[in-house]
């Protein structure tokens, strides 16, 4: 068996067999056992095994229910891949994804499905007719496990293709970090399933016999997550720093003592937030995990050391070192490796690297490239992230290359402006700098600060004492609460709209 079959399918079946009476899912205050999960996978699989063997890509309507998760494993056992479709996303976007894939079938647990134009299988109506877990369709390691569509620069979503081999390599590398999960753990899954951190969240729980606690649609997410952590005594969780920052005012009264492992991910993590959280989640090992979707969830990680040296840049936690099997290089604009402490674009290579974008050779060729290292050609991915590596080998994140701006001919790193704004307003503040074109087609900088309305004169005076004049924002806007996108990151696009 390959790594995917061993670390995902075999491990899942072992959980179902060995932990059948244990809670597999806690969904909307209802517990579901591993036995029930096995029955739902078996029932759904009997429905989808009737599909043509060459129909490899199947749409999956995402709902907060066991049928949605069971469908993932049923598809994998049949050698098929899932393409997530979110019911709260615009119908036009979902239709575009279905069109790109040439989708013939959608699995939907809703009896009255909103999807038209193709076959819809109602997974909640699947009847259990005996165990159907142990024999799997023979599939290649290069077959797709899922295709996640992310935002495209042209407005058309682009599909990132992740193979079974990618997922297997990720699982092996993840467990190699030393993080452990057992059947006694209670794991949180708070990410949208159109975002790949969700895959990590459900896989590490279900392949180890742990209980998975999900977050329903329509709730105030950070409050619901806080409730789960405290009342259900969550032990393992992955959180976006932006969402965690909503809880920060309550850290003094927040009971996170049950946590033993907490991963902060999805965006740059402020060191002061990590330190404050470490004093709240006092029993937890804390990590910052980094990775683009194209590198299968994560490709580097950093473990926070409460008593040791803290690695950060511009107030942001280091993204650490590559996972097992992954290679990271920092290259200049000509594709040459830079020296330690010099900035460049982070490029990554290894078995977790995506095969590319669905039906888009041009984008694939632009994002992926080959480079000879020690006489061997390796395939790399352009992350688009500006980084440097310190002498200890830890990688420091300095922002997106496309979030740099040319002001009066000077290259400006917006993260530096954000850093000084946070220093001025204190450790609990958040700031986002955005470059935009004014009416004269000249580039200016707007600085958004998460705060009630204030006089910006003192801030601007402070910034002038720290940075050259061309880096000083021409506009400062105060926002009571930063908007978040579906990945729980600060929604920069939404902020930019407020400049219009």
C-alpha positions in Angstrom: 0.0 0.0 0.0 1.2 3.6 -0.7 1.3 6.3 2.0 -2.2 7.5 1.1 -3.7 4.1 1.6 -1.7 3.4 4.8 -1.9 6.8 6.5 -5.4 7.8 5.4 -7.7 4.9 4.3 -6.2 2.1 6.4 -5.8 4.3 9.4 -9.4 5.5 9.1 -10.8 1.9 8.9 -8.7 0.9 11.9 -10.3 3.8 13.8 -13.7 2.7 12.8 -13.1 -0.9 13.8 -11.1 -0.3 17.0 -13.1 2.8 18.3 -16.6 2.0 17.1 -18.3 3.2 20.2 -16.1 6.3 20.6 -17.4 9.7 19.3 -16.2 10.4 15.8 -18.1 13.7 15.4 -19.7 16.3 17.6 -21.9 18.3 15.3 -24.4 20.9 16.6 -24.3 19.4 20.1 -25.0 15.8 18.7 -22.4 13.0 19.0 -21.9 10.4 16.3 -19.9 7.3 16.8 -17.2 5.8 14.6 -19.6 2.9 14.0 -22.1 5.4 12.6 -19.4 7.0 10.5 -18.4 3.6 9.0 -22.1 2.9 8.2 -22.5 6.3 6.4 -19.3 5.8 4.4 -20.5 2.3 3.4 -23.9 3.5 2.5 -22.7 6.4 0.4 -20.1 4.3 -1.3 -22.7 1.8 -2.5 -24.4 4.8 -4.2 -21.3 6.3 -5.9 -19.8 2.9 -6.9 -22.5 2.9 -9.6 -20.9 5.9 -11.3 -18.8 5.3 -14.4 -15.2 4.3 -13.4 -13.8 7.0 -15.6 -15.8 9.7 -13.7 -13.0 10.7 -11.4 -14.0 14.2 -10.3 -17.2 14.5 -8.2 -18.7 17.7 -6.8 -19.3 17.8 -3.0 -21.8 20.2 -1.5 -20.4 21.2 1.8 -22.7 21.0 4.8 -21.9 20.7 8.5 -23.0 17.1 8.8 -21.5 13.6 8.9 -22.6 12.8 5.4 -20.3 15.5 3.9 -17.3 14.1 5.7 -18.3 10.5 5.0 -18.6 11.3 1.3 -15.0 12.4 1.2 -13.8 8.9 2.3 -16.4 7.1 0.2 -15.1 8.9 -2.9 -11.5 8.1 -2.0 -12.2 4.4 -1.5 -13.7 4.5 -5.0 -10.6 6.1 -6.4 -12.3 9.4 -7.0 -11.6 13.0 -6.0 -13.9 15.6 -4.5 -14.4 19.1 -5.7 -15.9 21.3 -2.8 -18.9 23.5 -3.6 -20.0 25.8 -0.9 -23.8 26.5 -0.6 -23.1 30.0 0.7 -20.9 31.0 -2.3 -22.5 32.7 -5.2 -24.3 30.2 -7.5 -22.4 31.7 -10.4 -19.1 30.8 -8.8 -20.2 27.2 -8.2 -21.5 27.0 -11.7 -18.1 28.2 -13.1 -16.3 25.5 -11.1 -18.7 22.8 -12.3 -18.2 24.0 -15.9 -14.4 24.0 -15.6 -14.3 20.5 -14.2 -17.0 19.2 -16.6 -18.9 17.9 -13.5 -21.5 15.2 -14.1 -22.3 14.4 -10.5 -22.7 16.2 -7.2 -23.1 14.6 -3.8 -25.4 16.6 -1.6 -26.8 15.7 1.8 -29.7 18.1 1.3 -32.8 16.3 0.0 -33.8 19.4 -1.9 -30.5 20.3 -3.6 -29.8 23.7 -5.0 -27.7 22.3 -7.8 -29.1 21.7 -11.2 -27.7 20.7 -14.6 -26.1 17.4 -13.4 -26.8 14.3 -11.5 -27.3 14.9 -7.8 -26.9 12.0 -5.3 -28.7 12.7 -2.0 -26.2 11.2 0.4 -28.6 11.5 3.4 -30.9 9.1 1.7 -28.3 6.4 1.3 -29.3 3.2 3.1 -26.8 1.1 5.0 -26.6 -2.5 3.6 -23.6 -3.9 5.3 -19.9 -3.0 5.7 -18.2 -1.7 2.6 -14.9 -0.4 3.9 -12.1 -2.9 3.4 -11.8 -3.3 -0.3 -10.8 -0.2 -2.3 -10.7 0.6 -5.9 -7.2 0.3 -7.3 -6.0 3.9 -7.8 -2.7 5.5 -8.7 -0.8 7.7 -6.3 -1.0 10.3 -9.0 -4.8 10.3 -9.1 -6.4 13.4 -7.6 -7.6 13.4 -4.0 -9.3 16.8 -4.2 -9.3 20.0 -6.3 -9.7 23.2 -4.3 -10.7 26.3 -6.3 -9.1 29.5 -5.1 -9.5 33.0 -6.3 -8.0 33.8 -9.6 -6.5 37.2 -10.7 -8.9 37.3 -13.7 -12.0 36.7 -11.5 -12.2 33.1 -12.6 -11.5 30.6 -9.9 -8.4 28.4 -10.4 -8.3 24.8 -9.4 -5.4 23.5 -7.4 -5.0 19.8 -8.0 -3.9 17.7 -5.0 -3.0 14.1 -5.6 -3.3 11.1 -3.3 0.5 11.0 -3.1 0.5 14.7 -2.0 -1.9 13.9 0.8 0.1 10.8 1.9 3.3 12.8 1.9 1.7 15.5 4.0 0.4 13.1 6.5 3.8 11.4 6.9 5.5 14.8 7.3 2.9 16.1 9.7 3.3 13.2 12.1 7.1 13.6 11.8 6.8 16.9 13.6 6.3 15.1 16.9 2.7 16.2 17.2 0.6 13.3 18.5 -3.2 12.6 18.5 -4.9 9.7 20.2 -8.4 8.4 20.6 -8.6 10.3 23.8 -8.3 13.7 22.1 -11.0 16.2 21.2 -10.0 18.0 18.0 -11.5 21.2 16.5 -12.4 21.6 12.9 -13.4 25.3 12.4 -12.2 25.9 8.9 -14.4 26.1 5.8 -14.0 22.9 3.7 -13.1 25.0 0.7 -9.9 25.9 2.6 -7.3 23.1 2.8 -6.5 23.5 6.5 -9.9 21.7 7.0 -8.3 18.6 5.4 -5.5 18.6 8.1 -8.2 19.2 10.8 -10.4 16.2 10.0 -7.6 13.8 8.9 -5.4 14.0 12.0 -8.5 13.4 14.2 -10.3 10.6 12.2 -7.1 8.6 11.4 -6.2 8.4 15.1 -9.6 7.6 16.5 -10.1 11.1 18.1 -13.3 13.1 18.3 -13.9 15.9 15.8 -15.8 19.0 16.9 -17.2 21.1 14.0 -18.6 24.6 13.7 -22.0 25.1 12.0 -22.8 27.8 9.5 -24.5 30.9 10.7 -22.9 31.2 14.1 -20.5 33.8 15.4 -17.5 31.6 14.8 -15.1 32.9 17.4 -17.7 32.7 20.1 -18.7 29.2 19.1 -15.1 28.1 19.0 -14.5 29.7 22.5 -17.5 27.8 23.8 -16.2 24.5 22.3 -12.7 24.9 23.7 -14.0 25.6 27.2 -17.1 23.5 27.5 -16.0 20.5 25.5 -12.4 20.6 26.7 -10.8 20.6 23.2 -7.2 19.3 23.3 -6.1 19.9 19.7 -6.9 22.8 17.5 -5.8 24.8 14.5 -6.8 28.5 14.4 -6.2 31.6 12.2 -4.5 34.4 14.2 -7.2 36.9 13.0 -9.9 34.8 14.6 -7.9 34.2 17.8 -7.4 38.0 18.1 -11.1 38.4 18.6 -10.8 36.3 21.8 -7.8 38.2 23.0 -9.7 40.7 25.2 -11.1 37.6 27.1 -7.8 35.7 27.6 -7.7 36.6 31.3 -11.0 34.8 31.9 -10.7 32.2 29.2 -10.1 28.6 30.2 -7.9 27.0 27.6 -6.1 24.6 30.0 -7.4 21.5 28.2 -5.4 22.4 25.0 -2.3 20.3 24.5 -1.6 21.3 20.9 -2.5 24.5 19.1 -1.5 25.4 15.6 -1.8 29.0 14.4 -2.0 29.1 10.6 -3.5 30.6 7.5 -1.7 34.0 7.8 1.2 35.7 9.5 1.0 35.4 13.3 2.0 38.4 15.5 4.5 37.4 18.1 2.7 39.3 20.8 -0.5 37.4 20.1 1.4 34.1 20.3 3.0 35.2 23.6 -0.4 36.3 25.1 -2.0 33.1 23.9 0.8 31.0 25.5 -0.1 32.6 28.9 -3.7 31.5 28.4 -3.2 28.1 26.8 -0.6 27.3 29.4 -0.5 23.5 28.8 -0.4 23.7 25.0 2.5 23.2 22.6 2.1 26.1 20.2 3.1 26.1 16.6 3.0 28.4 13.6 2.4 26.4 10.4 2.9 27.9 6.9 2.0 26.7 3.5 0.2 27.6 0.2 -2.6 25.3 -1.1 -0.2 24.3 -3.9 2.1 22.6 -1.3 -0.7 20.6 0.3 -1.7 22.5 3.4 1.7 23.1 5.1 5.3 23.0 4.1 7.1 24.7 7.0 6.5 24.9 10.7 7.9 26.7 13.8 7.4 25.6 17.4 7.1 28.4 19.9 9.5 28.1 22.9 8.1 29.9 26.0 11.5 29.9 27.7 13.9 30.0 24.7 14.7 32.4 21.9 11.9 33.9 20.0 12.3 34.1 16.2 10.3 36.9 14.6 10.5 39.7 12.0 8.5 42.9 12.0 6.7 41.5 15.0 5.6 38.4 13.1 6.4 34.8 14.2 8.9 32.9 12.1 7.4 30.3 9.7 10.2 28.0 10.8 11.8 25.2 8.8 10.6 22.8 6.1 8.6 19.8 6.9 10.2 16.4 6.3 10.7 15.8 2.6 10.2 19.5 1.7 12.9 21.9 0.5 12.8 25.6 0.8 14.9 28.1 -1.1 14.9 31.9 -1.2 15.7 33.2 -4.6 16.3 36.7 -6.0 14.6 38.1 -9.1 16.9 36.2 -11.4 16.3 32.9 -9.7 19.6 32.8 -7.8 19.8 31.6 -4.2 20.5 34.4 -1.8 22.6 34.4 1.3 21.3 34.1 4.8 19.6 37.3 6.1 19.0 38.4 2.5 15.4 38.7 1.3 13.9 37.1 -1.7 11.0 34.9 -2.9 10.4 31.7 -1.0 10.2 28.8 -3.3 9.4 25.3 -2.2 9.9 21.8 -3.5 9.0 18.2 -2.5 6.5 15.4 -2.7 3.7 17.6 -1.4 3.8 19.9 -4.4 0.7 20.1 -6.5 0.7 18.7 -10.0 -0.6 22.2 -11.1 -3.9 23.9 -11.9 -6.8 22.2 -13.5 -6.8 22.7 -17.3 -4.6 25.7 -17.1 -1.1 25.0 -18.5 -0.2 28.7 -18.7 -0.8 29.3 -15.0 0.9 26.0 -14.1 4.0 26.9 -16.1 4.1 30.4 -14.6 3.8 29.1 -11.0 6.0 26.0 -11.1 9.6 25.7 -12.4 12.5 23.3 -12.4 15.9 24.1 -10.9 19.0 22.0 -10.7 20.3 21.4 -7.2 23.5 19.4 -6.7 23.1 17.8 -10.1 19.5 16.9 -9.7 16.5 18.7 -11.2 13.8 19.6 -8.7 10.4 21.0 -9.3 9.6 24.2 -7.3 6.6 26.4 -6.7 6.8 30.2 -6.6 5.0 31.1 -3.3 5.0 34.8 -4.0 6.1 35.4 -0.4 9.0 37.7 0.5 11.2 35.9 3.1 14.7 35.5 4.4 16.4 32.8 6.3 18.3 33.6 9.5 21.6 31.9 10.6 19.6 29.4 12.6 17.8 28.2 9.5 14.5 29.6 10.5 12.5 31.4 7.7 11.2 34.9 8.4 8.1 36.0 6.6 8.1 39.6 5.3 4.8 39.8 3.4 3.6 39.1 0.0 5.7 40.2 -3.0 2.5 41.6 -4.6 1.9 43.6 -1.4 5.1 45.5 -2.0 4.6 48.9 -3.6 6.7 51.2 -5.6 6.4 54.7 -4.1 8.4 57.5 -5.8 10.6 54.8 -7.3 11.3 53.2 -3.9 10.2 49.6 -3.1 8.2 49.6 0.1 7.3 46.6 2.2 3.8 47.3 3.6 4.5 44.9 6.5 7.0 47.3 7.9 4.4 50.1 8.1 2.0 47.7 9.8 4.7 46.8 12.3 5.3 50.3 13.4 1.6 51.1 13.6 1.1 48.1 15.9 4.0 49.3 18.1 2.5 52.7 18.4 -1.0 51.5 19.4 0.1 48.7 21.6 0.3 44.9 21.5 -3.4 44.3 21.0 -3.8 46.5 18.0 -4.0 45.3 14.4 -3.1 47.3 11.3 -3.2 46.6 7.5 -1.4 48.8 4.9 -2.8 48.8 1.4 -1.3 50.3 -1.8 -3.8 51.9 -4.1 -3.8 54.3 -7.1 -5.1 57.8 -6.6 -7.0 59.9 -9.1 -3.7 60.9 -10.8 -2.8 57.2 -11.2 0.0 57.5 -8.6 0.5 54.9 -6.0 -0.3 55.9 -2.4 -0.6 54.0 0.9 -3.7 53.7 3.0 -3.3 52.4 6.6 -6.3 50.7 8.2 -6.2 50.4 12.0 -8.6 48.2 14.0 -9.8 50.7 16.5 -12.5 53.3 17.3 -12.0 56.6 15.6 -8.9 58.5 16.7 -6.8 61.5 15.8 -4.1 60.1 13.4 -1.7 63.0 13.8 0.2 61.4 16.6 0.5 58.1 14.7 1.8 59.9 11.6 4.3 61.8 13.6 5.6 58.6 15.2 5.8 56.9 11.7 7.8 59.8 10.4 10.3 59.2 13.2 10.7 55.6 12.1 10.5 55.6 8.3 11.4 57.7 5.3 8.7 60.1 4.0 7.8 58.1 1.0 6.6 55.3 3.3 4.2 57.4 5.3 0.5 56.6 4.6 -1.5 59.3 2.9 -4.7 58.0 4.5 -5.4 56.5 7.9 -8.7 54.8 8.4 -10.1 53.4 11.6 -12.3 50.3 11.4 -14.0 49.0 14.5 -13.6 45.3 13.5 -11.6 44.0 10.5 -13.7 41.9 8.1 -12.6 38.3 7.7 -12.9 36.1 4.6 -14.0 32.5 4.7 -10.5 31.3 5.6 -10.6 33.5 8.7 -8.0 35.8 7.4 -8.3 39.6 7.3 -10.1 40.4 4.1 -7.8 42.9 2.4 -10.0 43.1 -0.7 -12.9 44.1 1.4 -10.8 46.8 3.1 -9.6 48.1 -0.3 -13.2 48.6 -1.4 -13.6 51.1 1.3 -11.0 53.3 -0.4 -13.3 53.8 -3.4 
